Amino acid sequence: MSNSFILGTDNAPSHMIELMYRMKVWDVMTRELRVGSRTSTLAELQGIMRDNNISGIPIAEGGRLYGIISMDDIIRCLQQGAMGDSAADRMTKNVISLEDDMPLSFAISTMEKHRFGRFPVLNKHGELVGILTSRDILVHLLIAMNKEMALLESSLNPQPTSEAGGVLIREYTTRKFDFENAGKASTEIKKILVDRGIGSKIARKVAVASYELEMNQVCHSLGGTLSFKLTEETAEIVAQDLGPGIEDLESALIEGWSTANEWVRSLGFGAGMGLPNTKRVSDEFSISGGPSGTRVVTSFRLRAEPSV
């Protein structure tokens, strides 16, 4: 595996994609830094890289990043007999860096675009606090996936549920751009259906609708609520957000139509499939609203229609 390999989202498993959306750069970056100064020679930097088995080293002083020296720079200086040159003379100065509180999925998109082996990570004060490589991402995603699997296999106590007369009701709250918790409601709804013995085909449809509605609120609204009601006959989801509303509700149901900004699109959302997918899997679907918010009601029959 080359250093330029970055894990993309096109063919990644769904659980791994969800982890990418929840994690931040600071969750996976390398914090124990090996740095050089502007006066360090290329020979000195080569020794540091060899001793620590790394292929690049940032040039920083007092937390301020000045540039980076890569293995390609070392090889070039070896060929030119210039190993006595200083880092200041040979380093790459226009360095593309990442921010430590950046969503990991955004960082992956940046790494895919530029195809560098490593990216310096800065904090909100512009100080060098870490390095991010594709290996860091893969290792931490695998660790996180193992933890997720352990949680799924363990017997967790269910959260309190409002249930009376055979009707289960649960409500979830969403917040704007809260990608860390996005998807939790739909995951729990699917678990409820599976635990109740609902068929996998129906459970999957309800999970798709709840996920799309949940992510729509996180990506496009000021937040809202997702209400889930389960009876013996039907499963119903009511999504009510706090605005700013959708100007053209008919267009919103057309595949590919989206109002997402570039940042949301860079996270892998905003493809304009949320509402069309919800309508497609639902047995009944309605949408209404105005500037104060949008309301979507979708329901699913849990039993087959009687034959005539």
C-alpha positions as CSV (number, residue, x, y, z in Angstrom):
1,M,0.0,0.0,0.0
2,S,1.5,3.3,-1.1
3,N,1.6,6.4,1.1
4,S,-0.7,8.1,-1.4
5,F,-3.5,5.6,-0.7
6,I,-6.5,7.3,1.0
7,L,-9.7,5.5,2.1
8,G,-12.5,6.9,0.0
9,T,-16.2,6.6,0.6
10,D,-17.4,5.3,-2.7
11,N,-17.0,1.6,-1.9
12,A,-16.5,1.7,1.8
13,P,-18.8,-0.3,4.1
14,S,-21.8,1.6,5.5
15,H,-20.6,1.3,9.1
16,M,-17.2,2.7,8.1
17,I,-18.8,5.6,6.3
18,E,-20.9,6.4,9.4
19,L,-17.7,6.4,11.5
20,M,-16.0,8.8,9.1
21,Y,-18.9,11.3,9.6
22,R,-18.7,11.1,13.4
23,M,-15.0,11.3,13.9
24,K,-12.8,14.4,13.9
25,V,-9.2,14.8,12.7
26,W,-8.0,15.1,16.3
27,D,-9.4,11.6,16.9
28,V,-6.9,9.9,14.5
29,M,-3.9,12.2,14.0
30,T,-0.4,11.4,15.3
31,R,0.3,13.7,18.2
32,E,3.9,12.6,19.0
33,L,5.7,14.8,16.4
34,R,9.2,14.6,15.1
35,V,10.1,18.0,13.8
36,G,13.0,19.8,12.3
37,S,14.1,23.5,12.4
38,R,14.8,25.7,9.5
39,T,18.6,25.4,10.2
40,S,18.5,21.6,10.3
41,T,20.5,20.1,7.5
42,L,19.0,17.5,5.1
43,A,21.5,14.9,6.5
44,E,20.2,15.6,10.0
45,L,16.6,15.3,8.9
46,Q,17.3,12.1,7.0
47,G,18.6,10.6,10.3
48,I,15.5,11.6,12.2
49,M,13.3,10.1,9.4
50,R,15.3,6.9,9.3
51,D,15.4,6.4,13.1
52,N,11.6,7.0,13.4
53,N,10.6,5.2,10.2
54,I,8.7,8.2,8.8
55,S,8.7,9.5,5.2
56,G,8.3,13.2,5.9
57,I,9.0,15.7,8.6
58,P,7.5,19.1,9.3
59,I,9.7,22.1,9.8
60,A,8.5,24.1,12.8
61,E,9.7,26.4,15.5
62,G,7.8,27.4,18.6
63,G,4.7,25.7,17.3
64,R,4.7,27.7,14.0
65,L,4.8,25.6,10.8
66,Y,7.2,26.9,8.2
67,G,7.3,24.0,5.7
68,I,7.8,20.2,5.2
69,I,10.6,18.0,4.0
70,S,9.6,14.7,2.3
71,M,11.5,11.6,1.3
72,D,11.5,12.9,-2.3
73,D,13.3,16.0,-1.1
74,I,15.9,13.8,0.6
75,I,16.4,11.7,-2.5
76,R,16.8,14.8,-4.7
77,C,19.5,16.2,-2.4
78,L,21.3,12.9,-2.3
79,Q,21.5,12.9,-6.1
80,Q,22.6,16.5,-6.1
81,G,25.1,16.1,-3.3
82,A,23.3,18.8,-1.3
83,M,22.7,17.0,2.0
84,G,24.5,19.8,3.8
85,D,21.8,22.3,2.7
86,S,19.4,23.7,5.3
87,A,15.8,22.8,5.6
88,A,14.9,26.4,4.9
89,D,16.5,26.1,1.4
90,R,14.8,22.9,0.5
91,M,11.5,22.6,2.2
92,T,8.1,22.9,0.6
93,K,6.8,26.2,2.0
94,N,3.3,26.3,0.5
95,V,1.9,23.5,2.7
96,I,-1.7,22.4,2.7
97,S,-2.7,21.8,6.3
98,L,-5.8,20.4,8.1
99,E,-7.5,21.7,11.2
100,D,-7.7,19.5,14.2
101,D,-11.5,20.0,14.7
102,M,-12.3,19.3,11.1
103,P,-14.7,16.3,10.4
104,L,-12.6,13.3,9.3
105,S,-14.6,12.9,6.1
106,F,-13.7,16.4,5.1
107,A,-10.0,15.6,5.7
108,I,-10.3,12.5,3.6
109,S,-11.7,14.5,0.7
110,T,-8.8,16.9,1.0
111,M,-6.3,14.0,1.0
112,E,-7.9,12.4,-2.0
113,K,-7.8,15.7,-3.9
114,H,-4.1,16.4,-3.3
115,R,-2.7,12.9,-2.9
116,F,0.1,13.8,-0.5
117,G,1.4,11.2,1.9
118,R,1.0,13.4,5.1
119,F,-0.7,16.5,6.1
120,P,0.3,18.8,9.0
121,V,-2.6,19.5,11.5
122,L,-3.0,22.9,13.1
123,N,-5.2,24.0,16.0
124,K,-7.5,27.1,16.1
125,H,-4.5,29.2,17.0
126,G,-2.5,28.1,13.9
127,E,-0.1,26.0,16.0
128,L,1.2,22.6,14.7
129,V,-0.4,19.9,16.9
130,G,-0.2,16.7,14.7
131,I,0.3,14.9,11.5
132,L,-2.3,13.0,9.6
133,T,-1.5,10.1,7.2
134,S,-3.7,7.5,5.4
135,R,-2.3,4.9,7.8
136,D,-3.5,6.9,10.8
137,I,-7.0,6.9,9.3
138,L,-7.2,3.2,8.5
139,V,-5.8,2.1,11.9
140,H,-8.2,4.3,13.9
141,L,-11.2,3.3,11.8
142,L,-10.5,-0.4,12.3
143,I,-10.1,0.2,16.1
144,A,-13.4,2.2,16.1
145,M,-15.2,-0.5,14.1
146,N,-14.1,-3.2,16.5
147,K,-15.5,-1.2,19.3
148,E,-18.8,-0.7,17.4
149,M,-19.0,-4.5,16.8
150,A,-18.4,-5.1,20.5
151,L,-21.2,-2.8,21.4
152,L,-23.6,-4.5,19.0
153,E,-22.7,-7.9,20.4
154,S,-23.1,-6.8,24.0
155,S,-26.5,-6.8,25.7
156,L,-27.3,-3.1,26.3
157,N,-30.1,-1.9,28.5
158,P,-32.8,-0.4,26.3
159,Q,-33.7,3.3,26.9
160,P,-37.0,4.1,28.5
161,T,-39.9,3.9,26.1
162,S,-43.3,5.4,26.1
163,E,-45.7,2.6,25.4
164,A,-49.4,2.2,26.1
165,G,-52.1,0.0,24.6
166,G,-49.7,-1.7,22.3
167,V,-48.5,1.6,20.9
168,L,-44.8,2.5,21.2
169,I,-43.8,6.1,20.8
170,R,-40.3,7.5,20.8
171,E,-39.0,11.0,20.0
172,Y,-35.5,12.1,19.0
173,T,-34.0,15.6,18.7
174,T,-31.6,16.7,16.0
175,R,-29.3,19.7,15.8
176,K,-27.8,21.5,12.8
177,F,-24.5,20.0,11.6
178,D,-24.4,17.6,14.5
179,F,-22.7,14.9,12.4
180,E,-21.3,13.3,15.6
181,N,-24.7,12.0,16.6
182,A,-26.4,11.9,13.2
183,G,-27.7,8.4,12.4
184,K,-28.2,7.3,16.0
185,A,-32.0,7.7,15.8
186,S,-32.4,5.6,12.7
187,T,-30.1,3.0,14.1
188,E,-32.2,2.7,17.3
189,I,-35.4,2.6,15.3
190,K,-34.2,-0.3,13.2
191,K,-33.1,-2.1,16.3
192,I,-36.6,-1.7,17.8
193,L,-38.2,-3.2,14.7
194,V,-35.8,-6.1,14.6
195,D,-36.3,-6.8,18.3
196,R,-40.1,-6.8,17.7
197,G,-39.7,-9.4,15.0
198,I,-40.6,-7.1,12.1
199,G,-39.4,-8.6,8.8
200,S,-36.0,-7.4,7.6
201,K,-37.4,-6.0,4.3
202,I,-39.8,-3.7,6.1
203,A,-37.2,-2.8,8.8
204,R,-34.8,-1.9,6.1
205,K,-37.3,0.5,4.5
206,V,-38.1,2.2,7.7
207,A,-34.4,2.5,8.5
208,V,-33.7,4.1,5.1
209,A,-36.5,6.7,5.6
210,S,-35.6,7.5,9.2
211,Y,-31.9,7.9,8.2
212,E,-32.7,10.2,5.2
213,L,-35.1,12.4,7.3
214,E,-32.6,12.6,10.2
215,M,-29.7,13.6,7.9
216,N,-31.9,16.1,6.1
217,Q,-32.5,17.9,9.4
218,V,-28.9,17.8,10.3
219,C,-27.6,19.0,6.9
220,H,-30.3,21.5,5.8
221,S,-32.3,22.7,8.8
222,L,-31.8,24.4,12.1
223,G,-32.6,21.1,13.8
224,G,-35.9,19.5,14.8
225,T,-37.5,16.3,16.0
226,L,-38.0,12.8,14.6
227,S,-41.0,11.1,16.1
228,F,-41.5,7.3,15.7
229,K,-44.7,5.5,16.4
230,L,-45.1,1.8,16.2
231,T,-48.5,-0.1,16.4
232,E,-49.4,-3.6,15.5
233,E,-50.3,-2.5,12.0
234,T,-48.0,0.4,11.1
235,A,-44.8,2.2,11.7
236,E,-44.9,6.0,11.3
237,I,-42.2,8.6,11.3
238,V,-42.9,12.3,11.6
239,A,-40.0,14.7,10.9
240,Q,-40.6,18.3,12.0
241,D,-37.7,20.8,11.6
242,L,-37.4,24.4,12.8
243,G,-36.8,26.0,9.4
244,P,-35.7,27.7,7.3
245,G,-38.1,25.7,5.1
246,I,-38.1,24.6,1.5
247,E,-39.1,27.1,-1.1
248,D,-40.1,24.5,-3.8
249,L,-41.4,21.3,-2.2
250,E,-42.1,19.7,-5.6
251,S,-38.5,20.2,-6.7
252,A,-37.3,18.8,-3.4
253,L,-38.8,15.5,-4.4
254,I,-36.8,15.4,-7.7
255,E,-33.6,13.2,-7.5
256,G,-30.5,15.3,-7.6
257,W,-32.1,18.6,-6.5
258,S,-30.3,20.0,-3.5
259,T,-29.7,23.2,-1.6
260,A,-26.6,21.8,0.3
261,N,-23.6,24.1,0.5
262,E,-20.1,23.0,-0.6
263,W,-19.0,22.0,2.9
264,V,-21.9,19.6,3.4
265,R,-21.3,18.2,-0.1
266,S,-17.6,17.6,0.8
267,L,-18.8,15.4,3.7
268,G,-20.6,13.2,1.2
269,F,-24.1,14.6,1.8
270,G,-26.3,16.9,-0.2
271,A,-26.7,14.6,-3.3
272,G,-30.4,15.4,-3.5
273,M,-31.6,11.9,-2.8
274,G,-32.9,12.2,0.8
275,L,-36.6,13.0,0.2
276,P,-36.9,11.0,-3.1
277,N,-35.5,7.9,-1.3
278,T,-37.9,8.4,1.6
279,K,-40.9,8.7,-0.7
280,R,-39.8,5.7,-2.7
281,V,-39.6,3.3,0.3
282,S,-42.7,4.6,2.1
283,D,-46.2,3.2,1.8
284,E,-47.7,6.6,2.5
285,F,-45.8,9.9,2.3
286,S,-46.7,13.6,2.7
287,I,-44.7,16.8,3.0
288,S,-45.7,20.3,3.9
289,G,-44.3,23.5,5.5
290,G,-43.1,27.0,5.1
291,P,-40.4,29.3,6.3
292,S,-41.0,28.2,9.9
293,G,-40.2,24.6,9.1
294,T,-40.9,21.5,7.1
295,R,-43.0,18.5,8.2
296,V,-42.7,15.1,6.6
297,V,-45.0,12.2,7.5
298,T,-44.2,8.7,6.3
299,S,-45.8,5.4,7.2
300,F,-45.2,1.7,6.5
301,R,-47.6,-1.2,6.6
302,L,-46.3,-4.0,8.8
303,R,-48.7,-6.6,7.4
304,A,-49.5,-7.5,3.8
305,E,-52.7,-6.2,2.3
306,P,-55.5,-8.8,2.3
307,S,-56.0,-10.4,-1.1
308,V,-59.3,-9.6,-2.8
